[in-house]
Amino acid sequence: METISKIEKNGFVISMKQKLIKQIDSNLFEIRSNRGSYKKQIIYFHRIGNEYIIVKSFSKKFLMLSQRRVGFAAEIEKILGDK
């Protein structure tokens, strides 16, 4: 995915400033990719070192993140985050 490549190249801090990444909880982040009418959201968390876990990826007509999806991602992060 082009957006993930940009994030890898620019780093976390610059990607946050460019609004490629949005923090949605203490260790949960969202990547939004917009290409024309194609809109993709990815929820992920940082685990250890260079390890990131993608929890949920979905396409939507409108880029609004539901609390249900955030709750699901938070539960996965609790289960896998400390391992």
C-alpha positions as CSV (number, residue, x, y, z in Angstrom):
1,M,0.0,0.0,0.0
2,E,1.4,3.4,-1.0
3,T,0.4,5.1,2.3
4,I,2.3,2.5,4.4
5,S,5.4,3.0,2.2
6,K,5.2,6.8,2.8
7,I,5.0,6.1,6.6
8,E,8.0,3.8,6.5
9,K,10.0,6.3,4.5
10,N,9.0,9.5,6.5
11,G,8.9,7.9,10.0
12,F,6.2,8.1,12.7
13,V,6.5,11.8,13.8
14,I,6.4,13.2,10.3
15,S,3.6,10.9,9.3
16,M,1.6,12.2,12.3
17,K,2.2,15.8,11.2
18,Q,1.2,14.9,7.6
19,K,-2.0,13.3,9.0
20,L,-1.2,9.9,7.5
21,I,-1.5,8.4,11.0
22,K,-3.9,9.3,13.8
23,Q,-3.6,8.2,17.4
24,I,-7.0,6.9,18.5
25,D,-6.0,5.4,21.9
26,S,-2.9,5.1,24.0
27,N,-1.3,2.5,21.7
28,L,-3.9,2.3,18.9
29,F,-3.4,4.1,15.7
30,E,-5.3,4.6,12.5
31,I,-3.9,4.9,8.9
32,R,-6.3,6.5,6.4
33,S,-5.7,6.1,2.7
34,N,-7.7,8.1,0.2
35,R,-7.4,7.6,-3.5
36,G,-10.3,9.1,-5.3
37,S,-13.4,7.2,-4.2
38,Y,-11.3,4.4,-2.7
39,K,-11.1,5.0,1.1
40,K,-9.3,2.5,3.3
41,Q,-8.8,2.5,7.1
42,I,-6.3,0.4,9.0
43,I,-6.2,0.1,12.8
44,Y,-2.9,-1.1,14.2
45,F,-0.8,-1.0,17.4
46,H,2.9,-1.0,18.2
47,R,4.1,-4.2,19.9
48,I,7.9,-4.4,20.4
49,G,10.8,-2.8,18.5
50,N,9.9,-2.6,14.8
51,E,6.8,-4.9,15.2
52,Y,3.4,-3.5,14.4
53,I,0.2,-5.5,14.5
54,I,-2.6,-4.6,12.0
55,V,-5.8,-5.4,13.8
56,K,-8.5,-4.3,11.3
57,S,-8.6,-3.1,7.8
58,F,-11.7,-2.0,6.0
59,S,-13.0,0.1,3.2
60,K,-15.7,2.7,3.7
61,K,-17.7,5.3,1.8
62,F,-17.2,7.8,4.7
63,L,-14.1,7.9,6.8
64,M,-15.6,7.8,10.3
65,L,-14.3,5.4,12.8
66,S,-16.9,3.6,14.9
67,Q,-16.4,3.0,18.6
68,R,-17.2,-0.7,18.0
69,R,-14.1,-1.0,15.8
70,V,-12.0,0.9,18.3
71,G,-13.2,-1.4,21.1
72,F,-12.4,-4.5,19.1
73,A,-8.9,-3.2,18.3
74,A,-8.3,-2.3,21.9
75,E,-9.2,-5.9,23.0
76,I,-6.8,-7.4,20.5
77,E,-4.1,-5.0,21.6
78,K,-4.6,-6.1,25.2
79,I,-4.3,-9.8,24.3
80,L,-1.3,-9.5,22.0
81,G,0.4,-6.3,23.2
82,D,2.4,-7.7,26.1
83,K,3.7,-10.8,24.4
